[in-house]
Amino acid sequence: MKKWVVSALLVCLATGSLLSGLTVSPAMGATTTMKRNSQVSQPVQKPVHDMIVFNGYQVAGLTAGGWNWVKNDEFILPPDTPLDVDLTQTTYGSGTNVNRHKVLLDGVELTAFQGEKQATQAALKWQVPRFSIPSSQLSAGLHTLTFVVTDAKGQNSTVHVRFQVEAQNYPYIYEGEKAVGESIPSGGTSAIFGVFGSKTFSSKVPGTWKLTNKATNTEMRSVSGTVFSSGSLITGQYDLMFLPDDASLSPWMVTIQVGLAEIYMGTNATGQKLSQNQVITATKAPSTVQLFSPFSGRWWVNGTGQTLTDSQSIEVAIPEILAGMTISVTFEPNQAPDSTTAWMDTSSTVQIQVPGTPQACGPSTATATMDVMMQSNEKSSMMVERRNLYSSDVTVKLYQNPIHLIWLTTAADHIEFGSEADDDEGPGVWAVDNVVVDASKLNWDHTALELSSYKPGRYKVNYYSKREPRQSWCGYVQVIEGLPPVPSSAVCEYGDAGTVPYLTPMRFVTKKGKEYRDGDRIVVDSKSDLEDLKELVLMSTHVVNKGTKRIILNKSSKTDRRYVHVPDLVWEDSETLLGSEQEYGSGAIESSNEVKISYNDDVLMTMKPKGYHKDDDNAGVEGIDSLNAKQFIDFQDGKPGVYKIEVTNVLGYRTCEVIYSSRSSKKKTGMEEKQQTLTLTIEVQ
């Protein structure tokens, strides 16, 4: 009879079934096996699982005969619930005994739950510390957990437990009074962007709604039915739970969050959470700063033109030219069309401080010029107040009473006539008191700053061209709400003084784009070396006539306005004719250059301006476009020696000062000059 029981058990093991519907796996305990001759051998001791418990319910155990039994398919895990596992197992051995275990979920090992214990007992029984498998690893449906125990001899035993994870059965909940559109999943967040607001939810099945304040854990409202309105909620977080009347349905819950959208540093919500208008510092310039929000929406970086729509994150570019400045980054989350907060400002803003020192306000570092335009009232015309302001640390004072409209612009004609007028510097990034300006304070193409949008006061203004980063401007402007002081003594009037030129280094540029500056030396070994010297173009600072402009002679009079038209002269660093003169009779600035070519200190030729009638404002500018250095070397039959090209550039500007005595004042005018030279040496060997 005993022999029959053992044989039956072996058959059941092979088929995976046992009486009472339980399934088993091969024997894991100390059992007596039978040989074919029925002679009893020594007991074979193998590792065994004494007991396996899921969330307090035993799913595997050991029979009195040393066989494992398993309750497959009996354990059902509720949805969104972790699985706690308690495990007791025994290994056998002599000397050092080892009890190892590992766990596999659906054939994949959960390495975090490996364990090992060593001892000297012949029978090492180990109650493995409880471990939990998180619900995120247990999707709805059928799963198999496999438990393996191993001893020091390498013998092991395995138990498979099959169980089921119950699926969530949530009711369908919708935003709005009608249960239509896209349903809201349970466990998420429903946002109200703003300082307060309300939301309405609806269900297709009846039930009970409960609203709880998360901060105080107090119930605020309980309503039965298919529709729920939150009422007006202030900034904070609230839990809304819906308990369906149908007991077969799972409870549904969502967090209602009222307030501005969160912004985090980094690419997800694990980064530093930033508060409204918080200032963060970029690591360096140039670099990038990553910002993230749990909600999709529109991002924009003030003044730089960087925007992004329907995105949860943005990579903010930090340009090197904005060293020392503060950049504002604004995020506007996508808002539901029927939201009660649509009329409120729902945007979140953070400030990024760019490391470094701001550019100094001086002509040596900033090369662009600015014009000032004013409009006294809505019906008056736009007038040019100042033109061609160079960068300076001297404060420019602007008067208007009352203040209506004041523009600081890269080109007055561009403001007045739009795209028809040229604008050398072009669109730019503007900053006031080291804070990058929002686009709302700029004109349509970012070529002008509306100073009147600020309160009366003194401001530091920086401009950086987007077209050419080396073109920039910096200065101090004071907006004064009042009339300009009336001069009571001699004054320097418009045209009495010209702008001081900023001397950029002169250079020759070849057709291939190579530059030669003062003091450069070229060594020529063969005629082929001269080919790139056939067309040398001179680049230097000189006067350019932009046309004519109208000047108000008596600005203090509001009834009797008198005007005069004068040449619109500016300093410009660009291509210059060799041996040319730029001088206009009524202009306050002028320029000219002279070229001398020599061979071994003997002068071969000179090029000077021929001159013309200075009373003629429309006189032409003579000179040649480029210099052919190869040609005058060829004229000397290419003889070895030292050839020199010397260019002298003379820049003149009128000056004016008022000299005061005890009872009178006297205006003194004159002409100042700045001179620079360029010497290029060509050594023919």
C-alpha positions in Angstrom: 0.0 0.0 0.0 2.8 2.4 0.9 4.5 1.5 -2.4 1.3 2.5 -4.3 1.0 5.9 -2.6 4.6 6.8 -3.5 3.9 5.7 -7.2 0.7 7.7 -7.2 2.5 10.8 -5.9 5.1 10.5 -8.6 2.4 10.3 -11.3 0.7 13.3 -9.8 3.9 15.3 -9.8 4.5 14.5 -13.5 0.9 15.6 -14.4 0.9 18.6 -12.2 -2.2 17.6 -10.2 -3.1 16.1 -6.8 -6.2 15.1 -4.9 -8.4 18.1 -3.8 -7.3 20.0 -6.8 -3.9 21.1 -5.5 -0.8 21.0 -7.7 2.7 20.1 -6.6 6.2 20.3 -7.8 9.0 17.7 -7.3 9.8 16.6 -3.8 12.1 19.0 -1.9 12.3 17.5 1.5 14.1 14.6 3.2 12.3 11.7 1.5 13.0 8.0 1.0 13.2 7.0 -2.7 12.7 3.4 -3.8 15.1 1.5 -6.0 13.9 -1.1 -8.6 15.0 -4.0 -6.4 13.0 -2.5 -3.5 16.0 -2.2 -1.3 16.0 0.9 0.9 18.9 3.3 0.3 20.3 6.1 2.6 18.0 9.1 2.9 18.6 11.8 0.3 18.2 15.3 1.9 17.5 18.2 -0.5 16.5 21.9 0.2 12.8 22.4 0.9 10.4 25.3 1.1 8.6 24.9 4.4 6.0 27.7 3.9 5.3 30.6 1.4 2.7 33.3 2.4 1.3 36.1 0.2 -0.2 39.1 2.2 -1.0 36.8 5.2 -2.4 34.0 3.0 -0.4 30.7 2.8 0.0 29.6 -0.8 2.5 26.8 -0.4 3.5 24.4 2.3 4.9 21.0 3.2 3.0 17.8 3.8 3.8 15.3 6.5 5.4 13.2 3.9 7.8 15.9 2.9 6.1 17.0 -0.3 5.3 20.6 -1.3 1.7 21.5 -2.0 0.8 24.7 -3.9 -2.5 26.6 -4.1 -2.3 27.8 -7.7 -4.9 30.4 -8.9 -6.4 30.7 -5.4 -4.7 34.0 -4.4 -6.2 37.1 -6.0 -4.4 40.4 -5.4 -6.6 43.6 -5.3 -5.7 46.3 -7.9 -2.9 48.9 -7.0 -1.8 46.8 -4.1 1.8 45.7 -3.3 2.5 42.0 -2.7 4.1 41.1 0.7 5.9 37.8 0.7 6.9 35.7 3.8 9.2 32.7 3.2 10.5 29.9 5.4 12.9 27.3 3.9 15.4 24.6 5.1 18.7 23.3 3.7 20.7 20.3 4.8 24.4 19.8 5.0 27.5 19.0 7.1 30.1 21.5 8.2 29.3 25.0 6.8 25.7 25.0 5.7 24.3 27.6 3.2 20.7 28.6 2.6 20.4 30.7 -0.6 17.2 31.9 -2.3 16.1 33.8 -5.4 12.8 35.0 -6.8 11.6 35.2 -10.4 8.5 37.0 -11.6 7.1 35.6 -14.8 10.6 34.1 -15.5 12.5 37.3 -14.9 14.7 37.3 -11.7 14.0 40.0 -9.2 17.6 40.5 -8.2 16.8 42.9 -5.3 15.2 40.0 -3.5 18.2 37.6 -3.5 19.4 36.4 -0.1 21.9 34.1 1.6 22.5 32.8 5.2 25.3 30.6 6.5 25.5 28.5 9.6 27.0 25.2 11.0 23.7 23.4 11.7 23.1 20.3 9.8 19.5 21.5 9.1 19.5 25.2 8.5 16.0 26.6 8.7 15.7 30.3 7.7 12.7 32.5 7.9 13.6 35.0 5.1 12.9 38.6 6.0 9.6 39.8 4.5 10.0 41.5 1.1 7.4 43.5 -0.9 6.9 43.6 -4.7 5.5 47.0 -5.6 2.2 47.3 -7.4 3.9 49.0 -10.3 5.5 45.7 -11.2 2.2 43.8 -11.0 0.0 44.5 -13.9 -3.5 43.2 -14.1 -3.8 39.6 -15.1 -2.2 36.2 -14.4 1.4 36.0 -13.0 3.8 33.3 -11.8 6.3 33.7 -8.9 9.1 31.2 -8.9 11.0 30.5 -5.6 14.4 28.7 -5.8 16.3 27.5 -2.7 20.0 26.2 -2.9 22.4 24.7 -0.4 26.2 24.6 -0.2 26.4 21.4 -2.3 24.6 23.1 -5.2 21.4 21.1 -4.7 18.3 23.2 -5.2 14.5 23.0 -5.3 11.9 25.1 -7.1 8.3 26.1 -6.3 6.0 27.9 -8.8 3.0 29.8 -7.5 0.5 31.1 -10.0 -1.8 34.0 -8.9 -4.0 36.7 -10.3 -3.9 40.5 -10.1 -7.4 42.0 -10.2 -8.0 44.8 -12.8 -9.2 48.2 -11.9 -12.8 48.8 -12.8 -13.1 52.6 -12.6 -16.2 54.6 -13.6 -15.9 57.0 -16.5 -15.5 60.6 -15.2 -15.4 63.7 -17.4 -14.7 67.5 -17.0 -17.8 69.6 -17.4 -21.5 69.2 -16.8 -21.9 66.7 -19.6 -20.3 63.3 -19.6 -18.8 63.6 -23.0 -15.3 63.9 -24.5 -12.1 62.3 -23.0 -12.5 60.7 -19.6 -10.2 61.5 -16.7 -8.0 58.7 -15.4 -8.1 58.0 -11.6 -5.1 59.0 -9.6 -4.1 62.0 -11.7 -4.1 65.7 -11.2 -6.6 68.3 -12.5 -5.2 71.8 -12.5 -6.8 75.2 -12.1 -4.1 77.7 -13.1 -4.5 81.0 -11.2 -5.0 82.2 -7.6 -8.5 80.7 -7.4 -11.1 79.0 -9.6 -13.6 76.2 -9.9 -14.2 73.0 -11.8 -17.2 70.8 -12.7 -17.1 67.0 -13.1 -19.7 64.5 -14.3 -20.1 60.7 -14.3 -22.2 58.3 -16.4 -23.2 56.4 -13.3 -24.6 57.7 -10.0 -22.5 57.8 -6.8 -21.2 60.1 -4.0 -18.7 62.8 -4.5 -16.4 63.9 -1.6 -14.1 66.9 -1.7 -11.3 67.1 0.9 -8.7 69.8 1.7 -5.4 68.0 1.6 -3.6 70.5 3.9 -6.1 70.1 6.7 -7.5 66.7 5.8 -11.0 68.0 6.4 -14.0 67.2 4.2 -15.4 70.3 2.5 -18.3 68.9 0.5 -20.3 65.6 0.0 -22.8 65.4 -2.9 -24.7 62.5 -4.4 -25.5 62.3 -8.1 -23.8 62.3 -11.5 -22.6 66.0 -11.5 -20.3 67.7 -9.0 -19.2 71.4 -8.9 -16.2 72.2 -6.7 -17.3 75.8 -6.0 -14.6 78.6 -5.7 -11.3 77.1 -4.5 -8.3 79.2 -3.5 -4.6 78.2 -4.0 -3.9 74.8 -2.6 -4.5 71.0 -3.2 -7.8 69.1 -2.8 -8.8 65.5 -3.2 -12.0 64.6 -5.0 -13.3 61.1 -4.6 -16.2 59.5 -6.4 -17.8 56.3 -4.8 -20.1 54.6 -7.3 -23.3 53.2 -6.1 -22.4 50.1 -8.1 -20.2 48.1 -5.7 -18.5 46.3 -8.6 -16.9 49.6 -9.6 -13.7 50.9 -8.0 -13.6 54.2 -6.2 -12.3 57.0 -8.5 -10.1 59.9 -7.2 -8.3 62.9 -8.6 -6.2 65.8 -7.0 -7.4 69.3 -7.8 -4.5 71.6 -7.8 -5.1 75.4 -7.7 -2.2 77.8 -8.3 0.4 78.6 -10.9 2.1 75.8 -12.8 5.2 74.4 -11.2 8.6 74.8 -12.9 11.5 72.5 -12.1 15.2 72.7 -13.0 16.1 69.7 -15.1 14.1 67.4 -17.4 11.6 66.1 -14.9 9.9 66.8 -11.6 12.8 65.4 -9.6 14.8 68.6 -10.0 14.7 71.7 -7.8 11.2 73.3 -7.7 11.3 77.0 -8.5 9.1 79.6 -7.0 7.5 82.5 -8.9 10.2 85.0 -10.0 12.9 83.0 -8.4 16.4 83.9 -9.6 18.7 81.0 -10.6 22.2 81.3 -11.9 23.5 79.7 -15.0 26.7 77.7 -14.6 28.5 79.6 -17.4 28.0 81.5 -20.7 27.5 80.2 -23.2 25.5 77.2 -21.9 21.9 75.9 -21.6 19.5 75.7 -18.7 16.8 72.9 -18.7 13.4 73.8 -17.3 10.4 71.4 -16.9 6.7 71.6 -15.9 4.3 68.7 -15.3 1.9 70.5 -17.7 2.1 71.3 -21.4 2.1 74.9 -22.5 4.0 77.7 -24.2 7.4 78.8 -23.1 9.1 82.1 -24.1 12.4 83.7 -23.2 12.1 87.5 -22.9 13.9 89.5 -25.6 15.8 86.7 -27.2 13.0 85.4 -29.4 13.3 81.8 -28.1 9.8 80.2 -27.9 8.3 76.7 -27.7 4.6 75.6 -27.8 2.8 72.6 -26.5 5.8 71.4 -24.5 6.5 70.4 -20.9 10.2 71.4 -21.1 12.6 73.9 -22.7 16.3 74.2 -23.1 17.1 77.8 -22.6 20.1 79.1 -24.5 22.4 81.3 -22.5 24.4 83.5 -24.9 27.9 84.8 -24.0 27.0 88.4 -25.0 24.5 88.6 -22.1 27.1 88.2 -19.4 26.0 89.9 -16.2 22.4 90.2 -17.4 19.2 88.6 -16.1 16.9 86.7 -18.5 13.2 86.1 -17.7 11.6 82.8 -18.8 7.8 82.6 -18.8 5.6 79.5 -19.0 1.9 79.7 -19.9 0.2 76.3 -19.4 -2.5 75.2 -21.8 -5.8 76.1 -20.2 -9.2 74.3 -20.7 -11.5 76.5 -23.0 -14.3 76.6 -20.3 -11.9 77.4 -17.4 -13.1 80.0 -15.0 -9.5 81.4 -14.7 -9.0 82.1 -18.4 -9.2 85.9 -17.7 -6.5 85.8 -15.1 -2.7 85.9 -15.5 -1.8 82.2 -15.2 1.8 82.4 -16.3 4.8 81.3 -14.2 8.1 83.2 -14.5 11.7 82.4 -13.4 14.8 84.6 -13.7 18.1 83.3 -15.0 21.2 85.3 -13.9 24.0 85.0 -16.5 27.4 84.9 -14.8 30.0 87.5 -15.8 30.5 91.2 -16.0 28.2 93.4 -18.1 29.7 95.3 -21.0 31.1 98.7 -20.1 29.4 101.8 -21.6 32.2 103.1 -23.8 32.9 103.5 -27.5 35.8 101.2 -27.3 33.6 98.2 -26.6 30.2 99.2 -28.2 30.2 100.2 -31.8 26.5 100.8 -32.7 24.8 104.2 -32.6 21.3 105.2 -31.4 18.7 107.7 -32.3 16.0 109.2 -30.0 12.5 109.8 -31.3 9.7 111.6 -29.4 6.0 112.1 -29.8 4.6 114.8 -27.5 0.9 113.7 -27.7 -1.3 111.4 -29.7 -2.0 113.9 -32.5 1.6 115.2 -32.9 4.1 113.8 -35.4 7.1 111.7 -34.4 10.2 113.9 -34.2 13.9 113.0 -34.1 15.3 114.3 -30.7 18.9 113.0 -30.9 20.8 111.2 -33.7 23.9 109.0 -33.7 24.4 108.7 -30.0 27.6 106.7 -29.3 28.0 104.5 -26.3 29.0 106.6 -23.2 28.9 106.6 -19.5 27.6 110.2 -19.7 23.8 110.4 -19.0 21.6 111.6 -21.8 18.7 113.6 -20.5 15.3 113.5 -22.3 12.5 115.9 -21.4 8.8 115.5 -22.1 5.8 117.0 -20.2 3.7 115.0 -19.9 5.5 111.9 -21.0 3.8 110.4 -24.0 6.1 108.4 -26.3 9.9 108.1 -26.4 11.8 105.6 -28.5 15.5 104.7 -28.4 16.1 103.2 -31.8 18.9 101.9 -34.0 17.6 104.0 -36.9 15.1 106.8 -36.7 14.2 106.5 -40.4 13.4 102.8 -39.9 10.9 103.7 -37.1 9.4 106.4 -39.2 9.2 104.7 -42.6 9.3 101.0 -41.7 11.1 98.4 -43.9 11.6 101.0 -46.6 14.4 102.5 -44.7 17.7 100.8 -44.1 18.7 99.7 -40.6 22.4 98.8 -40.3 22.4 97.2 -36.8 19.0 95.5 -37.2 16.9 93.6 -34.6 18.6 93.1 -31.2 18.3 92.0 -27.6 17.7 94.9 -25.2 18.4 95.2 -21.5 17.5 97.9 -19.0 19.4 98.0 -15.7 20.9 94.6 -16.7 17.5 92.9 -17.1 16.6 91.7 -20.6 13.5 93.6 -21.8 10.2 91.9 -22.6 9.1 92.0 -26.2 6.1 94.1 -25.1 8.4 97.1 -24.6 10.0 96.8 -28.1 8.7 97.7 -31.6 7.6 95.2 -34.2 11.0 94.0 -35.3 13.0 94.7 -32.0 15.0 97.6 -33.5 13.7 100.1 -30.9 13.0 100.3 -27.1 10.0 102.3 -25.8 11.6 104.2 -22.9 8.3 105.9 -22.1 7.0 102.5 -21.0 9.2 103.0 -17.9 8.6 105.5 -15.1 10.6 108.7 -15.2 14.1 108.0 -13.9 17.7 107.1 -14.9 18.3 103.8 -16.7 21.3 101.9 -18.1 20.4 100.5 -21.5 22.3 97.7 -23.4 21.7 96.7 -27.0 23.1 93.6 -28.7 22.5 93.1 -32.4 21.0 89.7 -33.4 22.5 90.2 -36.9 26.0 90.9 -35.9 26.9 90.2 -32.2 29.9 92.6 -32.3 27.5 95.5 -33.0 26.3 96.7 -29.6 25.5 99.9 -27.6 25.5 100.9 -24.0 24.5 104.1 -22.3 22.7 105.9 -19.5 19.4 107.6 -20.3 17.4 109.8 -17.9 13.7 110.4 -18.7 12.5 113.6 -17.0 8.8 114.5 -16.9 9.1 118.3 -17.4 10.3 121.0 -19.8 14.0 121.4 -20.7 15.8 124.3 -18.9 15.8 127.5 -20.9 19.4 128.6 -21.6 20.2 132.0 -20.1 23.7 132.4 -21.7 25.5 131.4 -24.8 25.0 127.8 -25.7 26.5 125.3 -28.2 23.8 124.7 -30.8 23.2 121.8 -33.2 26.0 121.7 -35.7 28.5 123.5 -33.5 30.0 120.2 -32.4 30.4 116.8 -34.1 30.5 113.3 -32.6 33.9 112.1 -31.6 35.0 109.2 -33.9 35.8 105.7 -32.5 39.0 104.7 -34.2 38.7 101.1 -35.4 42.0 99.6 -36.6 42.6 100.2 -40.3 43.3 97.1 -42.4 43.7 95.9 -46.0 41.5 93.0 -47.1 42.4 90.8 -50.1 39.9 89.3 -52.5 40.3 86.0 -50.6 39.3 87.7 -47.4 42.8 87.8 -45.8 43.4 90.9 -43.6 46.6 92.9 -43.1 46.9 95.4 -40.3 49.5 98.1 -39.3 53.0 96.6 -39.0 52.3 93.4 -40.9 55.1 92.2 -43.2 54.7 90.0 -46.3 57.7 88.0 -47.7 57.5 87.2 -51.4 59.5 84.3 -52.8 57.8 84.0 -56.2 55.5 85.8 -58.6 52.6 83.5 -57.5 52.8 85.0 -54.0 51.8 88.4 -55.5 48.5 87.1 -57.0 46.6 87.7 -53.8 47.9 91.3 -53.6 46.3 92.5 -56.9 43.2 93.8 -55.1 43.8 95.4 -51.7 40.6 97.0 -50.3 41.0 99.6 -47.4 38.7 99.2 -44.4 38.7 102.2 -42.0 36.5 104.7 -40.1 35.3 107.5 -42.3 32.3 109.8 -42.8 29.2 108.6 -44.6 26.4 110.8 -45.8 23.0 109.2 -45.1 21.1 112.0 -46.9 19.5 115.0 -45.2 17.6 115.6 -41.9 15.4 118.3 -40.6 16.4 120.1 -37.4 14.1 122.2 -35.2 15.8 125.5 -34.5 13.5 126.8 -31.7 12.3 123.8 -29.7 11.1 125.9 -26.8 8.4 127.5 -29.0 5.1 125.6 -29.4 3.6 127.9 -31.9 6.5 129.2 -34.1 8.5 126.1 -35.3 11.5 126.8 -37.6 13.5 124.1 -39.3 16.7 123.7 -41.2 17.9 120.8 -43.4 21.4 119.6 -42.9 23.5 116.6 -44.2 22.9 113.4 -42.1 26.6 112.5 -41.4 27.7 109.5 -39.4 30.9 107.7 -38.6 31.1 104.3 -40.2 33.8 101.5 -40.2 33.5 100.0 -43.7 35.2 99.9 -47.1 36.9 103.2 -47.9 38.1 104.7 -51.2 41.9 105.2 -51.2 43.0 108.8 -51.6 39.5 110.1 -50.9 38.0 112.9 -48.9 34.6 113.0 -47.2 33.8 116.7 -46.3 30.5 118.6 -46.5 30.2 122.3 -46.1 27.7 122.4 -43.2 28.7 119.1 -41.6 30.2 118.8 -38.2 32.5 115.8 -39.1 34.9 115.1 -42.0 37.5 112.6 -43.0 40.2 112.0 -45.6 43.0 109.6 -46.3 46.4 109.7 -48.1 48.4 106.8 -49.6 52.2 106.7 -50.1 54.0 103.9 -51.9 57.8 103.6 -51.6 60.6 101.2 -52.7 63.7 101.0 -50.5 62.6 104.4 -48.9 62.3 106.0 -52.4 58.7 107.3 -52.9 57.2 105.8 -56.0 53.8 107.5 -55.9 51.3 109.2 -53.6 47.5 109.4 -53.7 45.8 112.4 -52.2 42.2 113.8 -52.5 41.9 116.2 -55.4 39.6 118.4 -53.4 36.4 120.1 -54.5 34.1 123.0 -53.5 33.3 122.6 -49.8 30.2 124.7 -50.2 28.6 122.0 -52.3 26.9 119.6 -50.0 26.4 117.1 -52.8 30.0 117.0 -54.0 31.3 113.6 -55.0 34.0 111.6 -53.2 37.0 110.8 -55.4 39.5 108.0 -54.9 40.1 104.4 -56.1 38.3 101.2 -55.0 41.3 99.1 -54.4 45.1 99.0 -54.7 47.0 96.7 -57.0 50.3 96.0 -55.1 51.4 93.5 -57.7 51.3 96.1 -60.4 53.7 98.7 -58.8 56.1 95.8 -58.0 55.9 94.7 -61.6 56.7 98.3 -62.6 60.1 97.9 -60.8 60.6 94.7 -62.8 60.0 92.8 -59.7 63.4 93.8 -58.3 64.2 92.5 -54.8 63.8 95.0 -52.0 61.4 96.4 -49.5 58.1 97.9 -50.7 56.0 99.9 -48.3 52.3 101.0 -48.5 51.5 103.8 -45.9 48.0 105.1 -45.4 47.3 108.1 -43.2 43.7 108.5 -42.1 42.6 111.9 -40.7 39.3 112.2 -38.9 38.0 115.7 -38.0 35.1 116.9 -35.8 33.9 120.3 -34.7 34.1 121.3 -31.0 32.2 123.8 -29.1 32.5 125.2 -25.5 31.1 128.1 -23.6 33.6 130.3 -21.7 32.1 132.1 -18.8 33.4 135.4 -17.4 32.1 137.4 -14.4 29.3 139.1 -16.5 29.2 137.3 -19.8 29.7 134.1 -21.6 31.3 133.4 -24.9 31.0 130.5 -27.3 34.3 129.1 -28.7 34.3 126.7 -31.6 37.1 124.8 -33.4 38.0 121.7 -35.3 39.8 118.7 -33.7 41.5 115.9 -35.6 42.4 112.3 -34.9 45.0 110.6 -37.0 45.8 107.0 -37.6 48.3 105.2 -39.9 48.6 101.8 -41.6 51.9 100.6 -42.8 52.2 97.3 -44.8 55.6 96.1 -45.8 56.2 93.7 -48.7 59.7 92.2 -49.0 60.6 90.8 -52.4 63.4 88.3 -52.3 
